[in-house]
Amino acid sequence: MNLKVRVKNPVFWVQIVLSILTPVLAYAGLTAQDLTTWSKVGELIVGAVSNPYVLSLVAVSVWNTLNDPTTKGLGDSARAKSYTAPQ
């Protein structure tokens, strides 16, 4: 994977944040609007980290963000690996 280029792309970071936040919020039955204090955010994080099921949901979601289903195997295409900046 060409992670050096991916980390330069703001869309990648939005996808990563959403791939972590969405399953955690869904499992807790919350929306982003429910996170009105830092203590609620902290409780949500502690609850998510201590729950193997939620961690597995997050892992699958992050995997789906990183994986390119248009290529064979786990890596990027040869063309994508040659990029030096997001295209």
Contacts in CASP RR format, 6 or more apart in sequence:
PFRMAT RR
TARGET T0000
AUTHOR 0000-0000-0000
METHOD contacts of the structure
MODEL  1
MNLKVRVKNPVFWVQIVLSILTPVLAYAGLTAQDLTTWSKVGELIVGAVS
NPYVLSLVAVSVWNTLNDPTTKGLGDSARAKSYTAPQ
1 66 0 8 1.000
1 68 0 8 1.000
1 74 0 8 1.000
1 75 0 8 1.000
1 76 0 8 1.000
2 76 0 8 1.000
2 80 0 8 1.000
2 81 0 8 1.000
2 83 0 8 1.000
5 80 0 8 1.000
5 83 0 8 1.000
5 84 0 8 1.000
5 85 0 8 1.000
5 86 0 8 1.000
6 12 0 8 1.000
6 86 0 8 1.000
7 13 0 8 1.000
8 85 0 8 1.000
8 86 0 8 1.000
9 86 0 8 1.000
11 86 0 8 1.000
12 65 0 8 1.000
15 65 0 8 1.000
16 62 0 8 1.000
16 65 0 8 1.000
19 58 0 8 1.000
19 61 0 8 1.000
19 62 0 8 1.000
19 64 0 8 1.000
19 65 0 8 1.000
20 58 0 8 1.000
20 61 0 8 1.000
20 62 0 8 1.000
21 32 0 8 1.000
22 61 0 8 1.000
23 54 0 8 1.000
23 57 0 8 1.000
23 58 0 8 1.000
23 60 0 8 1.000
23 61 0 8 1.000
24 44 0 8 1.000
24 45 0 8 1.000
24 48 0 8 1.000
24 54 0 8 1.000
24 57 0 8 1.000
24 58 0 8 1.000
25 31 0 8 1.000
25 32 0 8 1.000
25 34 0 8 1.000
25 44 0 8 1.000
27 48 0 8 1.000
27 51 0 8 1.000
27 53 0 8 1.000
27 54 0 8 1.000
27 57 0 8 1.000
28 44 0 8 1.000
28 47 0 8 1.000
28 48 0 8 1.000
30 44 0 8 1.000
34 40 0 8 1.000
35 41 0 8 1.000
35 44 0 8 1.000
47 54 0 8 1.000
48 54 0 8 1.000
48 55 0 8 1.000
48 58 0 8 1.000
49 55 0 8 1.000
67 74 0 8 1.000
68 75 0 8 1.000
68 76 0 8 1.000
68 77 0 8 1.000
68 80 0 8 1.000
70 77 0 8 1.000
71 77 0 8 1.000
71 80 0 8 1.000
END
